[in-house]
Amino acid sequence: MPAPDRVRTVAVQLFPKSVIGEVRDLAGQVLWSAHRAHTIEPGDGSGFVTALTDIFDSAIEHANHASNAWIANPVAVLPAIVAHDSNIVAALPLGLRAFDVRTPLQEALAQPRSIEVINEGRLSALAEYTTYPSDTRPRAMAYISAQREGVGGALLIEGDIYGGSHGLAGLVGHVGVDMAGPQCSCGARGCLGLYLSLHALLERAGLDSSQSVTELIDLLEADNAAAHASLRRGGEALASAVGTMSNYTDVDVVVLGGILPPLFPWLEPYVNGLIRSRSERVPQFNPQITLATYGLESPLTGAWHHARRTVLDNPTIVPYLT
């Protein structure tokens, strides 16, 4: 049986304006956490590395205070497309492209550690997967999370994050839903993120991009025509992406996270309409659509599950006590 006090997990999540670090035991109890704001400008890779290093050092130092505690590989949680080699392919919220964050981070730590760099959407997906009882977990699960500036996602097969050849699989935000649509930063046209991100939904509803989901919902509940048109276009785009994913990967479950759960009453008719129409012809293409259980804490929760799984899959990595 796992001994909760024997292992500590360390995770740090980077945001465009802040960074959060935490230490947990093997049972998932948060033993230490810290939230620090920063003023690093987008594109300043060295600045982001410094912010990560500072809070990693604090977390590792705290984890080391416990006698006989062993620290699993720390996890850096980033809003970025991360390849198998842990290099950032693109991190639009951070203004970074083709950036090696792990090497300078590991070199800057006060205590040398091997750092794992993982996309926040994939860890959120892992957290959601673990909410299912072990005997009912889906064989294939897709995760779609709409944020202010884009749409992220992940694909899990038998509970393992599927990265594809380069670590880029599951990026549903760049699934094409309208080849005649606007140009996307990825080089394609009509990507899902251009219709379902909060920024896109607000803009089409006639709101300022800095406003919140709550203000968008207020317009929807007041039967604002522009707001309903925005959600109709977003719902159609989401339905198109779900149809493509289910047809190509045959997923059992699609979990919706980020801003999508509170907006689902207005998105649901389009998604369910597609599933109902398709299932009449091919009943197997009928993925269950569920709403995420976790909120903002899902990436850090997923990071804990990832570190915990690493230990439980091979307990011999934890040194014997002497």
C-alpha positions as CSV (number, residue, x, y, z in Angstrom):
1,M,0.0,0.0,0.0
2,P,1.2,3.5,-0.7
3,A,2.8,5.3,2.3
4,P,1.6,8.9,1.8
5,D,4.4,10.5,3.8
6,R,7.2,8.8,2.0
7,V,6.8,10.6,-1.3
8,R,6.4,14.3,-2.2
9,T,5.2,15.6,-5.5
10,V,6.1,19.1,-6.7
11,A,4.3,21.0,-9.5
12,V,4.5,24.5,-10.8
13,Q,2.0,26.1,-13.2
14,L,3.0,29.1,-15.2
15,F,0.4,31.7,-16.3
16,P,1.0,34.8,-18.4
17,K,0.9,37.0,-15.3
18,S,1.5,34.7,-12.4
19,V,3.0,31.4,-11.3
20,I,1.6,28.8,-8.8
21,G,3.6,26.1,-7.0
22,E,2.5,23.3,-4.7
23,V,3.8,20.3,-2.8
24,R,1.5,17.3,-2.2
25,D,2.0,13.9,-0.5
26,L,1.2,10.6,-2.2
27,A,-2.4,10.8,-1.0
28,G,-2.9,14.1,-2.7
29,Q,-3.0,16.4,0.3
30,V,-1.6,19.8,-0.5
31,L,1.2,20.4,2.1
32,W,2.4,23.8,0.7
33,S,1.3,26.2,-2.0
34,A,2.3,29.6,-3.2
35,H,1.0,32.1,-5.7
36,R,3.2,34.8,-7.1
37,A,2.5,37.5,-9.6
38,H,5.0,38.5,-12.2
39,T,5.4,41.3,-14.8
40,I,7.3,39.3,-17.4
41,E,6.6,40.5,-20.9
42,P,5.4,38.0,-23.6
43,G,8.3,36.6,-25.5
44,D,10.8,36.9,-22.6
45,G,11.8,33.2,-22.3
46,S,14.6,33.8,-19.8
47,G,12.2,35.8,-17.6
48,F,9.7,32.9,-17.5
49,V,12.6,30.5,-16.7
50,T,13.6,32.7,-13.8
51,A,10.0,32.8,-12.5
52,L,9.7,29.0,-12.7
53,T,13.1,28.5,-11.1
54,D,12.3,30.7,-8.1
55,I,9.1,28.9,-7.1
56,F,10.5,25.4,-7.9
57,D,13.4,26.1,-5.5
58,S,10.9,27.2,-2.8
59,A,8.7,24.1,-3.4
60,I,11.6,21.7,-3.4
61,E,13.1,23.3,-0.3
62,H,9.8,22.9,1.5
63,A,9.4,19.3,0.3
64,N,12.9,18.5,1.7
65,H,11.8,19.6,5.2
66,A,10.1,16.3,5.8
67,S,12.4,13.6,7.2
68,N,12.7,10.5,4.9
69,A,10.6,12.1,2.2
70,W,11.6,11.4,-1.4
71,I,10.7,13.9,-4.2
72,A,9.3,12.6,-7.4
73,N,10.3,14.3,-10.6
74,P,8.9,17.9,-10.4
75,V,6.4,18.9,-13.1
76,A,6.2,22.2,-15.0
77,V,2.7,22.9,-16.2
78,L,2.6,25.2,-19.2
79,P,0.0,26.8,-21.4
80,A,2.0,25.6,-24.4
81,I,2.2,23.0,-27.1
82,V,5.0,20.8,-25.8
83,A,6.8,18.1,-27.9
84,H,8.1,14.8,-26.7
85,D,11.5,16.3,-26.1
86,S,9.8,18.9,-23.7
87,N,10.6,21.8,-26.0
88,I,7.9,24.4,-26.4
89,V,6.6,24.3,-30.0
90,A,4.4,27.3,-29.4
91,A,3.0,29.1,-26.3
92,L,0.8,31.9,-27.6
93,P,-0.2,33.2,-24.2
94,L,3.5,33.5,-23.3
95,G,4.6,34.8,-26.7
96,L,7.1,31.9,-27.1
97,R,7.9,29.6,-30.1
98,A,10.5,26.9,-30.5
99,F,11.9,27.4,-27.0
100,D,13.8,24.9,-24.8
101,V,12.5,25.7,-21.3
102,R,13.7,22.5,-19.6
103,T,17.4,22.8,-20.1
104,P,17.9,26.3,-18.6
105,L,15.4,25.6,-15.9
106,Q,17.2,22.4,-14.7
107,E,20.6,24.2,-14.8
108,A,19.2,27.1,-12.7
109,L,17.7,25.0,-9.9
110,A,19.5,25.3,-6.6
111,Q,19.2,21.5,-6.2
112,P,19.6,19.6,-9.5
113,R,16.4,17.8,-10.6
114,S,15.0,16.3,-13.7
115,I,12.0,18.4,-14.7
116,E,9.0,17.2,-16.7
117,V,7.4,19.8,-18.9
118,I,3.8,19.0,-19.7
119,N,0.9,20.9,-21.4
120,E,-1.8,22.0,-19.0
121,G,-4.6,20.6,-21.1
122,R,-3.2,17.1,-21.0
123,L,-2.8,17.2,-17.3
124,S,-6.4,18.5,-16.9
125,A,-7.5,15.5,-19.1
126,L,-5.7,13.1,-16.8
127,A,-7.4,14.6,-13.7
128,E,-10.8,14.2,-15.3
129,Y,-10.0,10.6,-16.3
130,T,-9.4,9.7,-12.7
131,T,-12.8,10.9,-11.7
132,Y,-14.3,7.7,-13.2
133,P,-14.4,4.6,-11.1
134,S,-11.7,2.2,-12.2
135,D,-14.3,-0.3,-13.6
136,T,-16.0,2.3,-15.8
137,R,-13.1,4.3,-17.1
138,P,-13.4,5.0,-20.9
139,R,-11.0,3.2,-23.2
140,A,-10.6,6.4,-25.3
141,M,-11.3,9.9,-23.9
142,A,-11.0,13.3,-25.5
143,Y,-10.8,16.5,-23.6
144,I,-11.7,19.9,-24.9
145,S,-11.0,23.1,-22.9
146,A,-11.8,26.6,-24.1
147,Q,-9.9,29.4,-22.5
148,R,-9.7,33.1,-23.1
149,E,-7.2,33.0,-25.9
150,G,-7.7,29.6,-27.4
151,V,-8.9,26.0,-27.2
152,G,-6.8,23.2,-25.8
153,G,-7.3,19.5,-25.7
154,A,-5.9,16.0,-25.2
155,L,-6.5,12.4,-26.1
156,L,-6.2,9.6,-23.6
157,I,-6.0,6.0,-24.6
158,E,-6.4,3.4,-21.8
159,G,-5.6,6.3,-19.4
160,D,-2.4,7.2,-21.0
161,I,-1.9,10.6,-22.7
162,Y,-1.5,10.0,-26.4
163,G,1.0,12.3,-28.0
164,G,1.4,11.0,-31.5
165,S,4.7,11.0,-33.3
166,H,6.0,14.3,-31.9
167,G,3.9,14.9,-28.9
168,L,1.4,17.1,-30.7
169,A,-1.7,14.8,-30.8
170,G,-5.0,16.0,-29.3
171,L,-4.6,19.7,-30.1
172,V,-8.3,20.0,-30.9
173,G,-8.1,23.8,-31.0
174,H,-6.6,23.5,-34.4
175,V,-9.1,21.1,-35.9
176,G,-10.5,22.8,-39.0
177,V,-14.2,23.4,-38.8
178,D,-14.5,25.9,-41.7
179,M,-11.9,25.9,-44.5
180,A,-13.3,29.2,-45.7
181,G,-13.0,30.7,-42.3
182,P,-10.5,33.3,-41.0
183,Q,-6.8,32.7,-41.0
184,C,-5.4,31.1,-37.8
185,S,-2.0,31.7,-36.3
186,C,-1.1,28.0,-37.0
187,G,-1.3,28.7,-40.8
188,A,-4.6,27.0,-41.4
189,R,-8.1,28.6,-41.8
190,G,-11.3,28.1,-39.7
191,C,-9.7,26.4,-36.7
192,L,-12.0,25.6,-33.7
193,G,-10.2,28.0,-31.5
194,L,-11.3,30.9,-33.7
195,Y,-14.9,30.2,-32.9
196,L,-14.9,28.7,-29.4
197,S,-12.3,30.7,-27.4
198,L,-13.7,33.2,-24.9
199,H,-12.1,36.0,-26.9
200,A,-13.9,34.9,-30.1
201,L,-17.3,34.4,-28.3
202,L,-17.1,37.8,-26.7
203,E,-16.1,39.5,-29.9
204,R,-19.0,38.0,-31.9
205,A,-21.3,38.9,-29.1
206,G,-20.3,42.6,-29.3
207,L,-18.4,42.6,-26.0
208,D,-14.9,43.7,-25.2
209,S,-12.4,40.8,-25.2
210,S,-11.4,41.6,-21.6
211,Q,-14.9,40.9,-20.3
212,S,-15.9,37.7,-18.5
213,V,-18.0,34.6,-19.1
214,T,-20.5,35.9,-16.6
215,E,-21.1,39.0,-18.7
216,L,-21.6,36.9,-21.7
217,I,-24.1,34.7,-19.9
218,D,-26.0,37.8,-18.7
219,L,-26.5,38.7,-22.4
220,L,-27.6,35.2,-23.3
221,E,-30.1,35.1,-20.5
222,A,-31.4,38.5,-21.6
223,D,-32.0,37.0,-25.1
224,N,-29.4,39.3,-26.8
225,A,-29.4,38.4,-30.5
226,A,-25.7,38.9,-31.0
227,A,-24.8,36.7,-28.0
228,H,-27.0,33.9,-29.2
229,A,-25.6,34.2,-32.7
230,S,-22.1,33.9,-31.2
231,L,-23.0,30.8,-29.2
232,R,-24.7,29.3,-32.3
233,R,-21.5,29.7,-34.3
234,G,-19.4,28.3,-31.4
235,G,-21.8,25.4,-30.9
236,E,-21.7,24.5,-34.6
237,A,-17.9,24.6,-34.6
238,L,-17.8,22.4,-31.4
239,A,-20.2,19.9,-33.0
240,S,-18.1,19.8,-36.1
241,A,-14.9,19.1,-34.1
242,V,-16.6,16.5,-31.9
243,G,-17.9,14.7,-35.1
244,T,-14.4,14.7,-36.6
245,M,-12.8,13.4,-33.4
246,S,-15.3,10.7,-32.8
247,N,-15.1,9.6,-36.5
248,Y,-11.3,9.5,-36.5
249,T,-10.5,8.2,-33.0
250,D,-13.8,6.5,-32.0
251,V,-13.7,8.0,-28.5
252,D,-16.1,6.9,-25.8
253,V,-16.3,10.2,-23.9
254,V,-15.7,13.8,-24.7
255,V,-15.1,16.0,-21.6
256,L,-15.7,19.7,-21.9
257,G,-13.7,22.0,-19.6
258,G,-12.5,25.6,-19.1
259,I,-15.3,28.0,-19.9
260,L,-17.5,25.4,-21.7
261,P,-19.4,23.9,-18.7
262,P,-21.2,27.2,-17.8
263,L,-21.9,27.9,-21.5
264,F,-23.1,24.3,-22.3
265,P,-26.8,25.0,-22.0
266,W,-26.4,27.1,-25.2
267,L,-23.9,24.8,-26.9
268,E,-25.7,21.5,-26.1
269,P,-28.4,21.7,-28.8
270,Y,-25.8,21.7,-31.6
271,V,-23.6,19.0,-30.2
272,N,-26.5,16.7,-29.3
273,G,-28.1,17.3,-32.6
274,L,-25.1,16.1,-34.4
275,I,-24.7,13.0,-32.2
276,R,-28.4,12.2,-32.5
277,S,-28.3,12.4,-36.2
278,R,-25.2,10.3,-36.6
279,S,-26.2,7.7,-34.1
280,E,-29.4,7.0,-36.0
281,R,-27.2,5.7,-38.9
282,V,-24.1,4.4,-36.9
283,P,-25.0,3.9,-33.2
284,Q,-21.3,3.3,-32.3
285,F,-20.4,6.9,-33.2
286,N,-22.2,8.3,-30.2
287,P,-19.7,9.6,-27.7
288,Q,-20.9,10.6,-24.3
289,I,-20.5,14.4,-23.7
290,T,-19.7,15.2,-20.1
291,L,-18.7,18.4,-18.2
292,A,-15.4,18.7,-16.4
293,T,-15.5,18.0,-12.7
294,Y,-12.4,20.1,-11.8
295,G,-12.1,23.8,-12.4
296,L,-8.9,25.9,-12.3
297,E,-7.2,23.4,-10.1
298,S,-7.4,20.6,-12.8
299,P,-3.8,21.0,-14.2
300,L,-2.1,20.8,-10.8
301,T,-4.3,17.9,-9.8
302,G,-3.4,16.2,-13.0
303,A,0.3,16.8,-12.3
304,W,-0.1,15.1,-9.0
305,H,-1.8,12.1,-10.6
306,H,1.0,11.9,-13.2
307,A,3.7,11.9,-10.5
308,R,1.8,9.5,-8.4
309,R,1.3,7.1,-11.3
310,T,5.1,7.2,-12.0
311,V,5.7,6.0,-8.5
312,L,3.0,3.3,-8.4
313,D,4.0,2.0,-11.8
314,N,7.5,1.4,-10.6
315,P,7.8,1.7,-6.8
316,T,11.5,0.6,-6.9
317,I,12.4,4.2,-8.1
318,V,11.8,5.2,-4.5
319,P,15.0,4.4,-2.6
320,Y,14.9,2.0,0.4
321,L,15.1,3.7,3.8
322,T,18.4,3.0,5.5
